[in-house]
Amino acid sequence: MSGGSVREVAPAKVNLALHVRRRRADGYHDLETLFAFATDGDVVTVMPAPSDRFAIEGPFADGLRVPSEGGAMSNLVTRARDAFRDMFAVGDHYAIILEKNLPIASGIGGGSADAAATLRALARLHDIDRNDARLNAIAVTLGADVPACLLGRTTIGTGKGDELVAVDGLSGTPLLLVNPGVAVSTASVFAAWDRVDRGALPDGELLARAVVGRNDLEAPAISIAPVIAGVRAMLDAAPGVTLARMSGSGATCFALFDDAAALDAAAVDARARGWWALASTLA
């Protein structure tokens, strides 16, 4: 095992389109989604240590500093650490720092991305190939979005979102993420979905597929947090937008832009309204 620290970015996940087809007997839903990733997000740093330590810092740290039973902080990062240790039969301990830059419960895969980044960091520490099938086997147990976040590239996700096929992405496209400062429960949004199957993703080039597609969770999310409609309206009206939509179960919305200047102007507008905004690009 390497003796130094390893730093892994946990990029924000964006659902360019998200079609909910049906509810499954196991409680999940059959989905068809176009996963893409920003170049920015949370950051996970892992280093060998005499005993396990986990610290959370960054602008959204307070929302995660909730001790579990026994007084120790636990979230998907520590679950990923423990699952890695079990899967690879290693007895080592780690100090892990999570820099929480993304809003919590916001539809951009924060917890899933953090877990995936933890797995990648631990794999690097132990010189394990990031494509090792055992890493994906762990990811599947941690959540439906974790396998996509582990892969970290543009994919079509089917099943519950964990059956992935890589596709050509839109690397370098200006991307703006906007969150109005509300946390939306994924379970509540799915519960509010009307269970209407509105059809499959179309075929074709990625951006065209995304534009023709939709997010079936947007309407139920707006019913829970109406401010999301205001974010969408602001992004839809911004000059230079090629696609605007809510991501995941919300409340974060995204917009793709023709150029960085148009993105920067929209980011200024969003922040002037008191909303969180992250100017980035697609990876």
N, C-alpha and C positions, 0 to 999 in steps of 0.2 A: 504494500500500500504506500502511495505517495505521502510524504510527511507534511506537505504544504497545504494551504487552503485552496479551495476551488470555488469560483464564482460563476453562477449560472443565471442568466436572465430568464424570467418567467413571462414570456410575451403575452400581451392581451390577446384573447381569442375573439374573433369576429365571425358571426354567422351571416355571410352575404345573403343567404336565403335559408329559411327553416320551415320545412313542410311537415306538419304533424298528420300522419295518416290514420293511425288507430291506437287505441289503448290495448296493451297486452295483458295477458293473464298474470304475468309476474309483477304488474304494477307500473312497469315502464311503458313508454310509447314507441311505436315504430315511427322513425323519423327519416327524412331525407334532407340533408343539410350540406351547404357549401362552407367548409371551414377555411378561414384564412387567419393570418396572424400579423400583429403589428411588430415593429422592430423594438418597441419599448414595453415596459411592464414592471412587475415586481422583480426583486433580485434575491436570490438565495445563495448564501455563502456557507460552505461546509468545510470543517477542518477536524483532524483527529484530536481527541481530547481524553483525559483520564476517566471522565464520566460524562454522561449525556447532559448537554445544556441546550436550551432553546430560548432564543430571545427574538422579540419582534420590535422593529423600529420603523420609522417612516411616517408620512402624513396620515395614513389610515390605520396605524398600529393599535390605537386605543380600542377600536371595535373588535379586535381579536384577543385582547388581553383579558380573557375570562378564564379563571382557573377551573380545571375539571375537578372531579372528586379526588380528594387527597391533596389538592392545592397546586398541582403541576399543570402548566399550560399544555394543551394538546389540540392539534388540528390535523389537517390532511398532511402537513409536512412531517409531523412526528409519526403519523400512521405509515407514511411512505418509508421513513427511516426504519421503523420496526419491521415492516414487511420485507424490505431489502435485506436486512440482517438475517431474517428467517430464511428467505429464499436462497441466499448465497452462503449461508452457514458461516457467517463471520462474527467474531466476538468483539469487534471493536466498538468504541464509543466515539461520539461526535459532538462537537459544538456547532450549532446551526444558528445562523442569523437570517431572519426573513425581513427584508426591507419592503414594507407594504406601501406601494405607490398607487395602487389601483383601488377604487371604491369597492366596498364589500357588498355582496349580494347584488351584483350590478349587471349580470348577463354577459360578462366578458371573460369568464373562466378563471377568475383570480385564484380560488382555492385549488382548482384542478391544475392550473398552470404552475402553482407553487409546488404541488406534489410531484408533477412531472419534472420540474427543474431539480428538485431534491434527488429524484432517481438518477437523472443525468449526472449530477454532481457526484453522487456516491459511486456511480459507475466509473467516472473519470478517476476518482481517488484510488479505485481498485483495479484500474486498467482493464475494465470490462467494456467491450464494444457496445456503443449506445443502441445498436440494432439487435442486441441479444434478446431472443424471444422471451426470456424470463422477465425482463423488464416490462414488456408489454403484458405478460401474465399478471404481474403485480398491478399494473395500471388499471386493468379491467376490474380488479376487486375494489379499487378506490373510488370509482365514479365513472359515469358514462362519457364525460368529456376528457378524462385523463389520458386515454390512449391517443386521442388526436393531439392533445397538448404535448405528450411525450414525443410524438413524431415532429410536431412543430412546423409543418409545412401545409400548403394548400391541398385539401383533400375533399372528396365526396364522402360523407358519412351516412351510412344506412344502419338498419337494425335500430338499436337504441342510441346510435351515434358512434358506436365503437367498431363498426365494420368499415374499413377505410380504404379508399383507392386514391392514390396521389394523382394530381392533375397539374397542368401548367398554371402558375399563378400570375399575379399582377405586380411583381416585385417593383418597388420604388414608387408606386402610386401614392400620392398624398392622401393621408387618412386622418380624419378628425374624429375623436371620441368625445361625446358630451353626456354628462350625467347630471340630472337636476337635483341631486342631493337626497334622493329617497332610495331606500333599500326595498327590494321587492322579493317576496318569497317565491322561489321556483315552484314549490308544491302548490301554493295558492294560485299561481298563474295557470298551471296545468289543470287544476281543479275547475277553473273558470272557463277553460276551453270548451267550445260548444260541440265538440266531437264530430264535426262535419269534415269529411275528407274532401279537400278541394283539388286534389289531383297531384300528379307527380312532377318532379323537376323536369324541365325541358332539356333536350339535348342541345349541343352546340358549344360555342366558345364561352369561356368562363363569365366574362362580364355580361354578355348577352343573356346567359342563363340566369344570372343573378338579377338582372333588371326585370326580366319576365317573371321571376319567382316572387316570393312573398315571405313574410314571417307570420305564421298562423298564431303565434303567441302574442302578437302586438295588440290586437283588439282586447283580449282578456287582461293583458297588463295595463292597458289604458283604463279599463273599467275599475281597476284597483288603484292606480296612480294616474289620474287624468293629466298631470303635468307632462307626462311623456308625449302627449299629443302636441303640446306647446313646443317641445324640443324638436319633434318631427317637422312641425310647421316652419320653425326657424331654419332648420337645415334644408328643407325642400326649397325655401325661398332664397337661399344663399347663391350668389353668382358663382358659376364654375362647377356646380355639383353634377356629377354623373350618376350617383346613386346615393340615396339616403334611406335608412331603415333602422328599426330597433334591432339590437343584437340579443340573441338568446331569449331569456325570459325577462329581460329588462332589469333596470330602467335605462341602461346606457343605450344611446343611439349612436350611429356612425354615419359618416359621409365620406365618399370618395370624390376627389377634386381633380380638375384638369391640371392645376398647377399650385405650387406652394403659396404664392401670393394670395390666391383666392382662399385657400385653407386658413392662412394667417388672419385674414379679415374676418372670417367666420368664427375663428377661435376668440378673437377680441370681442365680437358680438355676444358669444355665449358667456364669456366671463363677466361681461358688463351686466348680464342678467342674473349673476350670482351662481352660475352653474360651473361645475368642474369641467375642464376641457383639456384634452391631451392631443397635441399636434404630433403626428408620427407619419410613418410610411408603412405600406404593406411589405412584409418580408419576402 
